[in-house]
């Protein structure tokens, strides 16, 4: 697996643990803590593209908040 796919997979894993969603800055911080060798700009680019790359899994219910689509019914 490549770095980008590792970051994307971990981002989805982290989102799975938080049904309420994760804010942009928090998601960046959490991902950077997973692997200090991941370049911050690569992490940022992966997060920025999550909704475009995985529209069936990730959505943004509001600006700056990422959430898995399987938790969409929990919207409140």
HTML snippet that shows the backbone in 3Dmol.js (N, CA, C, O; Angstrom):
<script src="https://3Dmol.org/build/3Dmol-min.js"></script>
<div id="view" style="width:600px;height:400px;position:relative"></div>
<script>
const pdb = `
ATOM      1  N   UNK A   1       0.830  -1.199   0.000  1.00  0.00           N
ATOM      2  CA  UNK A   1       0.000   0.000   0.000  1.00  0.00           C
ATOM      3  C   UNK A   1       0.868   1.255   0.000  1.00  0.00           C
ATOM      4  O   UNK A   1       1.963   1.272   0.563  1.00  0.00           O
ATOM      5  N   UNK A   2       0.364   2.288  -0.634  1.00  0.00           N
ATOM      6  CA  UNK A   2       1.088   3.541  -0.670  1.00  0.00           C
ATOM      7  C   UNK A   2       0.697   4.445   0.488  1.00  0.00           C
ATOM      8  O   UNK A   2      -0.250   4.168   1.223  1.00  0.00           O
ATOM      9  N   UNK A   3       1.432   5.507   0.630  1.00  0.00           N
ATOM     10  CA  UNK A   3       1.189   6.455   1.717  1.00  0.00           C
ATOM     11  C   UNK A   3      -0.214   7.048   1.630  1.00  0.00           C
ATOM     12  O   UNK A   3      -0.914   7.134   2.639  1.00  0.00           O
ATOM     13  N   UNK A   4      -0.625   7.457   0.435  1.00  0.00           N
ATOM     14  CA  UNK A   4      -1.938   8.085   0.268  1.00  0.00           C
ATOM     15  C   UNK A   4      -3.055   7.120   0.674  1.00  0.00           C
ATOM     16  O   UNK A   4      -3.977   7.508   1.391  1.00  0.00           O
ATOM     17  N   UNK A   5      -2.976   5.877   0.224  1.00  0.00           N
ATOM     18  CA  UNK A   5      -4.013   4.916   0.597  1.00  0.00           C
ATOM     19  C   UNK A   5      -3.972   4.612   2.089  1.00  0.00           C
ATOM     20  O   UNK A   5      -5.019   4.384   2.696  1.00  0.00           O
ATOM     21  N   UNK A   6      -2.792   4.603   2.688  1.00  0.00           N
ATOM     22  CA  UNK A   6      -2.673   4.408   4.140  1.00  0.00           C
ATOM     23  C   UNK A   6      -3.361   5.545   4.894  1.00  0.00           C
ATOM     24  O   UNK A   6      -4.084   5.311   5.863  1.00  0.00           O
ATOM     25  N   UNK A   7      -3.131   6.764   4.447  1.00  0.00           N
ATOM     26  CA  UNK A   7      -3.746   7.936   5.087  1.00  0.00           C
ATOM     27  C   UNK A   7      -5.264   7.894   4.914  1.00  0.00           C
ATOM     28  O   UNK A   7      -6.007   8.120   5.869  1.00  0.00           O
ATOM     29  N   UNK A   8      -5.720   7.609   3.705  1.00  0.00           N
ATOM     30  CA  UNK A   8      -7.157   7.544   3.445  1.00  0.00           C
ATOM     31  C   UNK A   8      -7.829   6.469   4.295  1.00  0.00           C
ATOM     32  O   UNK A   8      -8.886   6.701   4.882  1.00  0.00           O
ATOM     33  N   UNK A   9      -7.211   5.297   4.354  1.00  0.00           N
ATOM     34  CA  UNK A   9      -7.768   4.201   5.148  1.00  0.00           C
ATOM     35  C   UNK A   9      -7.834   4.564   6.627  1.00  0.00           C
ATOM     36  O   UNK A   9      -8.820   4.266   7.302  1.00  0.00           O
ATOM     37  N   UNK A  10      -6.795   5.201   7.123  1.00  0.00           N
ATOM     38  CA  UNK A  10      -6.782   5.595   8.540  1.00  0.00           C
ATOM     39  C   UNK A  10      -7.823   6.680   8.804  1.00  0.00           C
ATOM     40  O   UNK A  10      -8.471   6.669   9.850  1.00  0.00           O
ATOM     41  N   UNK A  11      -7.991   7.611   7.873  1.00  0.00           N
ATOM     42  CA  UNK A  11      -8.996   8.664   8.037  1.00  0.00           C
ATOM     43  C   UNK A  11     -10.387   8.050   8.142  1.00  0.00           C
ATOM     44  O   UNK A  11     -11.179   8.449   8.995  1.00  0.00           O
ATOM     45  N   UNK A  12     -10.685   7.093   7.288  1.00  0.00           N
ATOM     46  CA  UNK A  12     -11.990   6.436   7.324  1.00  0.00           C
ATOM     47  C   UNK A  12     -12.141   5.633   8.615  1.00  0.00           C
ATOM     48  O   UNK A  12     -13.219   5.593   9.207  1.00  0.00           O
ATOM     49  N   UNK A  13     -11.070   5.005   9.038  1.00  0.00           N
ATOM     50  CA  UNK A  13     -11.096   4.264  10.311  1.00  0.00           C
ATOM     51  C   UNK A  13     -11.393   5.215  11.484  1.00  0.00           C
ATOM     52  O   UNK A  13     -12.203   4.898  12.355  1.00  0.00           O
ATOM     53  N   UNK A  14     -10.738   6.371  11.498  1.00  0.00           N
ATOM     54  CA  UNK A  14     -10.972   7.354  12.560  1.00  0.00           C
ATOM     55  C   UNK A  14     -12.404   7.879  12.516  1.00  0.00           C
ATOM     56  O   UNK A  14     -13.036   8.051  13.558  1.00  0.00           O
ATOM     57  N   UNK A  15     -12.910   8.130  11.324  1.00  0.00           N
ATOM     58  CA  UNK A  15     -14.291   8.600  11.180  1.00  0.00           C
ATOM     59  C   UNK A  15     -15.287   7.533  11.638  1.00  0.00           C
ATOM     60  O   UNK A  15     -16.357   7.856  12.154  1.00  0.00           O
ATOM     61  N   UNK A  16     -14.936   6.286  11.450  1.00  0.00           N
ATOM     62  CA  UNK A  16     -15.798   5.193  11.883  1.00  0.00           C
ATOM     63  C   UNK A  16     -15.928   5.159  13.407  1.00  0.00           C
ATOM     64  O   UNK A  16     -16.958   4.741  13.937  1.00  0.00           O
ATOM     65  N   UNK A  17     -14.897   5.595  14.096  1.00  0.00           N
ATOM     66  CA  UNK A  17     -14.895   5.608  15.559  1.00  0.00           C
ATOM     67  C   UNK A  17     -15.674   6.791  16.132  1.00  0.00           C
ATOM     68  O   UNK A  17     -15.971   6.819  17.326  1.00  0.00           O
ATOM     69  N   UNK A  18     -16.002   7.761  15.289  1.00  0.00           N
ATOM     70  CA  UNK A  18     -16.683   8.980  15.746  1.00  0.00           C
ATOM     71  C   UNK A  18     -17.928   9.245  14.902  1.00  0.00           C
ATOM     72  O   UNK A  18     -17.861  10.000  13.931  1.00  0.00           O
ATOM     73  N   UNK A  19     -19.059   8.639  15.254  1.00  0.00           N
ATOM     74  CA  UNK A  19     -20.294   8.814  14.475  1.00  0.00           C
ATOM     75  C   UNK A  19     -20.727  10.274  14.319  1.00  0.00           C
ATOM     76  O   UNK A  19     -21.391  10.626  13.344  1.00  0.00           O
ATOM     77  N   UNK A  20     -20.355  11.113  15.273  1.00  0.00           N
ATOM     78  CA  UNK A  20     -20.727  12.530  15.204  1.00  0.00           C
ATOM     79  C   UNK A  20     -19.901  13.297  14.179  1.00  0.00           C
ATOM     80  O   UNK A  20     -20.238  14.425  13.820  1.00  0.00           O
ATOM     81  N   UNK A  21     -18.816  12.679  13.709  1.00  0.00           N
ATOM     82  CA  UNK A  21     -17.944  13.315  12.734  1.00  0.00           C
ATOM     83  C   UNK A  21     -16.724  13.926  13.381  1.00  0.00           C
ATOM     84  O   UNK A  21     -16.620  13.991  14.605  1.00  0.00           O
ATOM     85  N   UNK A  22     -15.805  14.370  12.550  1.00  0.00           N
ATOM     86  CA  UNK A  22     -14.554  14.978  13.019  1.00  0.00           C
ATOM     87  C   UNK A  22     -14.311  16.246  12.213  1.00  0.00           C
ATOM     88  O   UNK A  22     -14.439  16.252  10.989  1.00  0.00           O
ATOM     89  N   UNK A  23     -13.964  17.302  12.903  1.00  0.00           N
ATOM     90  CA  UNK A  23     -13.627  18.568  12.247  1.00  0.00           C
ATOM     91  C   UNK A  23     -12.294  18.435  11.518  1.00  0.00           C
ATOM     92  O   UNK A  23     -11.431  17.638  11.887  1.00  0.00           O
ATOM     93  N   UNK A  24     -12.163  19.235  10.484  1.00  0.00           N
ATOM     94  CA  UNK A  24     -10.969  19.242   9.619  1.00  0.00           C
ATOM     95  C   UNK A  24      -9.672  19.277  10.420  1.00  0.00           C
ATOM     96  O   UNK A  24      -8.811  18.416  10.242  1.00  0.00           O
ATOM     97  N   UNK A  25      -9.528  20.255  11.291  1.00  0.00           N
ATOM     98  CA  UNK A  25      -8.273  20.431  12.029  1.00  0.00           C
ATOM     99  C   UNK A  25      -7.981  19.262  12.959  1.00  0.00           C
ATOM    100  O   UNK A  25      -6.829  18.861  13.123  1.00  0.00           O
ATOM    101  N   UNK A  26      -9.027  18.720  13.565  1.00  0.00           N
ATOM    102  CA  UNK A  26      -8.867  17.565  14.448  1.00  0.00           C
ATOM    103  C   UNK A  26      -8.456  16.332  13.655  1.00  0.00           C
ATOM    104  O   UNK A  26      -7.598  15.568  14.095  1.00  0.00           O
ATOM    105  N   UNK A  27      -9.063  16.135  12.493  1.00  0.00           N
ATOM    106  CA  UNK A  27      -8.717  14.995  11.649  1.00  0.00           C
ATOM    107  C   UNK A  27      -7.262  15.088  11.190  1.00  0.00           C
ATOM    108  O   UNK A  27      -6.550  14.084  11.173  1.00  0.00           O
ATOM    109  N   UNK A  28      -6.826  16.275  10.824  1.00  0.00           N
ATOM    110  CA  UNK A  28      -5.416  16.469  10.441  1.00  0.00           C
ATOM    111  C   UNK A  28      -4.495  16.116  11.605  1.00  0.00           C
ATOM    112  O   UNK A  28      -3.497  15.418  11.423  1.00  0.00           O
ATOM    113  N   UNK A  29      -4.832  16.599  12.800  1.00  0.00           N
ATOM    114  CA  UNK A  29      -4.010  16.348  13.988  1.00  0.00           C
ATOM    115  C   UNK A  29      -3.959  14.855  14.317  1.00  0.00           C
ATOM    116  O   UNK A  29      -2.893  14.317  14.613  1.00  0.00           O
ATOM    117  N   UNK A  30      -5.111  14.194  14.265  1.00  0.00           N
ATOM    118  CA  UNK A  30      -5.168  12.762  14.566  1.00  0.00           C
ATOM    119  C   UNK A  30      -4.351  11.947  13.574  1.00  0.00           C
ATOM    120  O   UNK A  30      -3.629  11.028  13.960  1.00  0.00           O
ATOM    121  N   UNK A  31      -4.470  12.287  12.298  1.00  0.00           N
ATOM    122  CA  UNK A  31      -3.714  11.562  11.277  1.00  0.00           C
ATOM    123  C   UNK A  31      -2.213  11.793  11.420  1.00  0.00           C
ATOM    124  O   UNK A  31      -1.423  10.862  11.263  1.00  0.00           O
ATOM    125  N   UNK A  32      -1.819  13.023  11.716  1.00  0.00           N
ATOM    126  CA  UNK A  32      -0.403  13.331  11.875  1.00  0.00           C
ATOM    127  C   UNK A  32       0.172  12.581  13.070  1.00  0.00           C
ATOM    128  O   UNK A  32       1.344  12.207  13.064  1.00  0.00           O
ATOM    129  N   UNK A  33      -0.655  12.358  14.102  1.00  0.00           N
ATOM    130  CA  UNK A  33      -0.207  11.633  15.291  1.00  0.00           C
ATOM    131  C   UNK A  33      -0.020  10.135  15.015  1.00  0.00           C
ATOM    132  O   UNK A  33       0.764   9.470  15.693  1.00  0.00           O
ATOM    133  N   UNK A  34      -0.739   9.611  14.023  1.00  0.00           N
ATOM    134  CA  UNK A  34      -0.633   8.198  13.674  1.00  0.00           C
ATOM    135  C   UNK A  34       0.756   7.875  13.138  1.00  0.00           C
ATOM    136  O   UNK A  34       1.364   6.874  13.517  1.00  0.00           O
ATOM    137  N   UNK A  35       1.243   8.727  12.262  1.00  0.00           N
ATOM    138  CA  UNK A  35       2.547   8.481  11.646  1.00  0.00           C
ATOM    139  C   UNK A  35       3.244   9.822  11.405  1.00  0.00           C
ATOM    140  O   UNK A  35       2.880  10.574  10.502  1.00  0.00           O
ATOM    141  N   UNK A  36       4.229  10.095  12.214  1.00  0.00           N
ATOM    142  CA  UNK A  36       4.967  11.365  12.124  1.00  0.00           C
ATOM    143  C   UNK A  36       5.732  11.497  10.803  1.00  0.00           C
ATOM    144  O   UNK A  36       6.142  12.597  10.432  1.00  0.00           O
ATOM    145  N   UNK A  37       5.927  10.379  10.094  1.00  0.00           N
ATOM    146  CA  UNK A  37       6.651  10.420   8.825  1.00  0.00           C
ATOM    147  C   UNK A  37       5.772  10.849   7.644  1.00  0.00           C
ATOM    148  O   UNK A  37       6.280  11.158   6.566  1.00  0.00           O
ATOM    149  N   UNK A  38       4.447  10.866   7.857  1.00  0.00           N
ATOM    150  CA  UNK A  38       3.575  11.346   6.795  1.00  0.00           C
ATOM    151  C   UNK A  38       3.744  12.851   6.675  1.00  0.00           C
ATOM    152  O   UNK A  38       3.619  13.578   7.660  1.00  0.00           O
ATOM    153  N   UNK A  39       4.024  13.306   5.488  1.00  0.00           N
ATOM    154  CA  UNK A  39       4.226  14.736   5.268  1.00  0.00           C
ATOM    155  C   UNK A  39       2.906  15.479   5.500  1.00  0.00           C
ATOM    156  O   UNK A  39       1.865  15.054   4.999  1.00  0.00           O
ATOM    157  N   UNK A  40       2.939  16.578   6.251  1.00  0.00           N
ATOM    158  CA  UNK A  40       1.703  17.323   6.550  1.00  0.00           C
ATOM    159  C   UNK A  40       0.909  17.732   5.313  1.00  0.00           C
ATOM    160  O   UNK A  40      -0.322  17.727   5.339  1.00  0.00           O
ATOM    161  N   UNK A  41       1.603  18.086   4.228  1.00  0.00           N
ATOM    162  CA  UNK A  41       0.889  18.490   3.012  1.00  0.00           C
ATOM    163  C   UNK A  41       0.205  17.293   2.346  1.00  0.00           C
ATOM    164  O   UNK A  41      -0.846  17.449   1.724  1.00  0.00           O
ATOM    165  N   UNK A  42       0.789  16.114   2.473  1.00  0.00           N
ATOM    166  CA  UNK A  42       0.166  14.904   1.939  1.00  0.00           C
ATOM    167  C   UNK A  42      -1.086  14.573   2.746  1.00  0.00           C
ATOM    168  O   UNK A  42      -2.126  14.236   2.179  1.00  0.00           O
ATOM    169  N   UNK A  43      -0.983  14.670   4.062  1.00  0.00           N
ATOM    170  CA  UNK A  43      -2.135  14.427   4.937  1.00  0.00           C
ATOM    171  C   UNK A  43      -3.236  15.425   4.604  1.00  0.00           C
ATOM    172  O   UNK A  43      -4.396  15.041   4.453  1.00  0.00           O
ATOM    173  N   UNK A  44      -2.885  16.692   4.490  1.00  0.00           N
ATOM    174  CA  UNK A  44      -3.851  17.748   4.172  1.00  0.00           C
ATOM    175  C   UNK A  44      -4.549  17.467   2.838  1.00  0.00           C
ATOM    176  O   UNK A  44      -5.770  17.588   2.736  1.00  0.00           O
ATOM    177  N   UNK A  45      -3.781  17.095   1.827  1.00  0.00           N
ATOM    178  CA  UNK A  45      -4.347  16.798   0.513  1.00  0.00           C
ATOM    179  C   UNK A  45      -5.292  15.611   0.546  1.00  0.00           C
ATOM    180  O   UNK A  45      -6.325  15.617  -0.124  1.00  0.00           O
ATOM    181  N   UNK A  46      -4.948  14.600   1.317  1.00  0.00           N
ATOM    182  CA  UNK A  46      -5.814  13.423   1.433  1.00  0.00           C
ATOM    183  C   UNK A  46      -7.134  13.785   2.100  1.00  0.00           C
ATOM    184  O   UNK A  46      -8.198  13.371   1.638  1.00  0.00           O
ATOM    185  N   UNK A  47      -7.073  14.551   3.175  1.00  0.00           N
ATOM    186  CA  UNK A  47      -8.297  14.960   3.868  1.00  0.00           C
ATOM    187  C   UNK A  47      -9.141  15.822   2.944  1.00  0.00           C
ATOM    188  O   UNK A  47     -10.358  15.650   2.869  1.00  0.00           O
ATOM    189  N   UNK A  48      -8.506  16.741   2.246  1.00  0.00           N
ATOM    190  CA  UNK A  48      -9.202  17.640   1.332  1.00  0.00           C
ATOM    191  C   UNK A  48      -9.960  16.855   0.265  1.00  0.00           C
ATOM    192  O   UNK A  48     -11.032  17.278  -0.169  1.00  0.00           O
ATOM    193  N   UNK A  49      -9.415  15.719  -0.161  1.00  0.00           N
ATOM    194  CA  UNK A  49     -10.011  14.928  -1.243  1.00  0.00           C
ATOM    195  C   UNK A  49     -10.926  13.800  -0.764  1.00  0.00           C
ATOM    196  O   UNK A  49     -11.510  13.103  -1.594  1.00  0.00           O
ATOM    197  N   UNK A  50     -11.068  13.602   0.535  1.00  0.00           N
ATOM    198  CA  UNK A  50     -11.868  12.481   1.047  1.00  0.00           C
ATOM    199  C   UNK A  50     -13.268  12.418   0.455  1.00  0.00           C
ATOM    200  O   UNK A  50     -13.698  11.360  -0.006  1.00  0.00           O
ATOM    201  N   UNK A  51     -13.981  13.534   0.463  1.00  0.00           N
ATOM    202  CA  UNK A  51     -15.364  13.558  -0.033  1.00  0.00           C
ATOM    203  C   UNK A  51     -15.409  13.276  -1.534  1.00  0.00           C
ATOM    204  O   UNK A  51     -16.313  12.589  -2.011  1.00  0.00           O
ATOM    205  N   UNK A  52     -14.441  13.801  -2.273  1.00  0.00           N
ATOM    206  CA  UNK A  52     -14.402  13.576  -3.725  1.00  0.00           C
ATOM    207  C   UNK A  52     -14.011  12.139  -4.063  1.00  0.00           C
ATOM    208  O   UNK A  52     -14.550  11.542  -4.995  1.00  0.00           O
ATOM    209  N   UNK A  53     -13.075  11.595  -3.302  1.00  0.00           N
ATOM    210  CA  UNK A  53     -12.553  10.269  -3.589  1.00  0.00           C
ATOM    211  C   UNK A  53     -13.473   9.154  -3.090  1.00  0.00           C
ATOM    212  O   UNK A  53     -13.550   8.087  -3.698  1.00  0.00           O
ATOM    213  N   UNK A  54     -14.162   9.406  -1.987  1.00  0.00           N
ATOM    214  CA  UNK A  54     -15.035   8.394  -1.380  1.00  0.00           C
ATOM    215  C   UNK A  54     -16.433   8.962  -1.115  1.00  0.00           C
ATOM    216  O   UNK A  54     -16.881   8.971   0.031  1.00  0.00           O
ATOM    217  N   UNK A  55     -17.129   9.437  -2.155  1.00  0.00           N
ATOM    218  CA  UNK A  55     -18.441  10.061  -1.947  1.00  0.00           C
ATOM    219  C   UNK A  55     -19.489   9.098  -1.394  1.00  0.00           C
ATOM    220  O   UNK A  55     -20.478   9.525  -0.799  1.00  0.00           O
ATOM    221  N   UNK A  56     -19.270   7.808  -1.589  1.00  0.00           N
ATOM    222  CA  UNK A  56     -20.193   6.811  -1.071  1.00  0.00           C
ATOM    223  C   UNK A  56     -19.960   6.529   0.418  1.00  0.00           C
ATOM    224  O   UNK A  56     -20.794   5.904   1.072  1.00  0.00           O
ATOM    225  N   UNK A  57     -18.814   6.996   0.953  1.00  0.00           N
ATOM    226  CA  UNK A  57     -18.473   6.727   2.349  1.00  0.00           C
ATOM    227  C   UNK A  57     -18.377   7.972   3.228  1.00  0.00           C
ATOM    228  O   UNK A  57     -18.701   7.927   4.415  1.00  0.00           O
ATOM    229  N   UNK A  58     -17.930   9.085   2.638  1.00  0.00           N
ATOM    230  CA  UNK A  58     -17.658  10.294   3.427  1.00  0.00           C
ATOM    231  C   UNK A  58     -18.446  11.476   2.874  1.00  0.00           C
ATOM    232  O   UNK A  58     -18.535  11.663   1.660  1.00  0.00           O
ATOM    233  N   UNK A  59     -19.014  12.267   3.771  1.00  0.00           N
ATOM    234  CA  UNK A  59     -19.705  13.493   3.371  1.00  0.00           C
ATOM    235  C   UNK A  59     -19.433  14.579   4.403  1.00  0.00           C
ATOM    236  O   UNK A  59     -18.908  14.315   5.484  1.00  0.00           O
ATOM    237  N   UNK A  60     -19.800  15.798   4.049  1.00  0.00           N
ATOM    238  CA  UNK A  60     -19.632  16.932   4.955  1.00  0.00           C
ATOM    239  C   UNK A  60     -21.013  17.521   5.248  1.00  0.00           C
ATOM    240  O   UNK A  60     -21.579  18.223   4.410  1.00  0.00           O
ATOM    241  N   UNK A  61     -21.563  17.232   6.452  1.00  0.00           N
ATOM    242  CA  UNK A  61     -22.875  17.772   6.800  1.00  0.00           C
ATOM    243  C   UNK A  61     -22.856  19.287   6.986  1.00  0.00           C
ATOM    244  O   UNK A  61     -23.888  19.951   6.890  1.00  0.00           O
ATOM    245  N   UNK A  62     -21.674  19.816   7.252  1.00  0.00           N
ATOM    246  CA  UNK A  62     -21.483  21.263   7.345  1.00  0.00           C
ATOM    247  C   UNK A  62     -20.019  21.552   7.035  1.00  0.00           C
ATOM    248  O   UNK A  62     -19.183  20.649   7.053  1.00  0.00           O
ATOM    249  N   UNK A  63     -19.722  22.787   6.759  1.00  0.00           N
ATOM    250  CA  UNK A  63     -18.365  23.171   6.393  1.00  0.00           C
ATOM    251  C   UNK A  63     -17.383  22.770   7.497  1.00  0.00           C
ATOM    252  O   UNK A  63     -17.571  23.095   8.670  1.00  0.00           O
ATOM    253  N   UNK A  64     -16.329  22.053   7.088  1.00  0.00           N
ATOM    254  CA  UNK A  64     -15.266  21.689   8.012  1.00  0.00           C
ATOM    255  C   UNK A  64     -15.515  20.452   8.848  1.00  0.00           C
ATOM    256  O   UNK A  64     -14.685  20.104   9.688  1.00  0.00           O
ATOM    257  N   UNK A  65     -16.646  19.772   8.640  1.00  0.00           N
ATOM    258  CA  UNK A  65     -16.968  18.574   9.417  1.00  0.00           C
ATOM    259  C   UNK A  65     -17.082  17.376   8.483  1.00  0.00           C
ATOM    260  O   UNK A  65     -17.858  17.395   7.528  1.00  0.00           O
ATOM    261  N   UNK A  66     -16.309  16.343   8.763  1.00  0.00           N
ATOM    262  CA  UNK A  66     -16.316  15.128   7.961  1.00  0.00           C
ATOM    263  C   UNK A  66     -17.026  14.033   8.743  1.00  0.00           C
ATOM    264  O   UNK A  66     -16.857  13.898   9.954  1.00  0.00           O
ATOM    265  N   UNK A  67     -17.831  13.250   8.013  1.00  0.00           N
ATOM    266  CA  UNK A  67     -18.617  12.210   8.662  1.00  0.00           C
ATOM    267  C   UNK A  67     -18.841  11.069   7.674  1.00  0.00           C
ATOM    268  O   UNK A  67     -18.899  11.291   6.465  1.00  0.00           O
ATOM    269  N   UNK A  68     -18.965   9.854   8.189  1.00  0.00           N
ATOM    270  CA  UNK A  68     -19.256   8.725   7.321  1.00  0.00           C
ATOM    271  C   UNK A  68     -20.734   8.731   6.941  1.00  0.00           C
ATOM    272  O   UNK A  68     -21.594   9.058   7.759  1.00  0.00           O
ATOM    273  N   UNK A  69     -21.017   8.368   5.698  1.00  0.00           N
ATOM    274  CA  UNK A  69     -22.398   8.368   5.218  1.00  0.00           C
ATOM    275  C   UNK A  69     -23.261   7.380   5.993  1.00  0.00           C
ATOM    276  O   UNK A  69     -24.472   7.574   6.096  1.00  0.00           O
ATOM    277  N   UNK A  70     -22.666   6.330   6.536  1.00  0.00           N
ATOM    278  CA  UNK A  70     -23.466   5.357   7.281  1.00  0.00           C
ATOM    279  C   UNK A  70     -24.039   5.953   8.567  1.00  0.00           C
ATOM    280  O   UNK A  70     -24.953   5.383   9.163  1.00  0.00           O
ATOM    281  N   UNK A  71     -23.507   7.091   8.992  1.00  0.00           N
ATOM    282  CA  UNK A  71     -24.023   7.773  10.181  1.00  0.00           C
ATOM    283  C   UNK A  71     -24.937   8.956   9.827  1.00  0.00           C
ATOM    284  O   UNK A  71     -25.318   9.729  10.705  1.00  0.00           O
ATOM    285  N   UNK A  72     -25.281   9.093   8.559  1.00  0.00           N
ATOM    286  CA  UNK A  72     -26.076  10.206   8.088  1.00  0.00           C
ATOM    287  C   UNK A  72     -27.451  10.267   8.767  1.00  0.00           C
ATOM    288  O   UNK A  72     -27.985  11.354   8.988  1.00  0.00           O
ATOM    289  N   UNK A  73     -28.016   9.120   9.093  1.00  0.00           N
ATOM    290  CA  UNK A  73     -29.335   9.083   9.736  1.00  0.00           C
ATOM    291  C   UNK A  73     -29.296   9.586  11.176  1.00  0.00           C
ATOM    292  O   UNK A  73     -30.344   9.862  11.760  1.00  0.00           O
ATOM    293  N   UNK A  74     -28.107   9.707  11.752  1.00  0.00           N
ATOM    294  CA  UNK A  74     -27.949  10.198  13.125  1.00  0.00           C
ATOM    295  C   UNK A  74     -27.944  11.713  13.188  1.00  0.00           C
ATOM    296  O   UNK A  74     -27.834  12.297  14.266  1.00  0.00           O
ATOM    297  N   UNK A  75     -28.062  12.349  12.029  1.00  0.00           N
ATOM    298  CA  UNK A  75     -28.044  13.804  11.930  1.00  0.00           C
ATOM    299  C   UNK A  75     -29.038  14.406  12.923  1.00  0.00           C
ATOM    300  O   UNK A  75     -30.190  13.981  13.004  1.00  0.00           O
ATOM    301  N   UNK A  76     -28.576  15.391  13.665  1.00  0.00           N
ATOM    302  CA  UNK A  76     -29.498  15.984  14.612  1.00  0.00           C
ATOM    303  C   UNK A  76     -29.072  17.312  15.103  1.00  0.00           C
ATOM    304  O   UNK A  76     -29.769  17.923  15.913  1.00  0.00           O
TER     305      UNK A  76
END
`;
const viewer = $3Dmol.createViewer("view");
viewer.addModel(pdb, "pdb");
viewer.setStyle({}, {cartoon: {color: "spectrum"}});
viewer.zoomTo();
viewer.render();
</script>
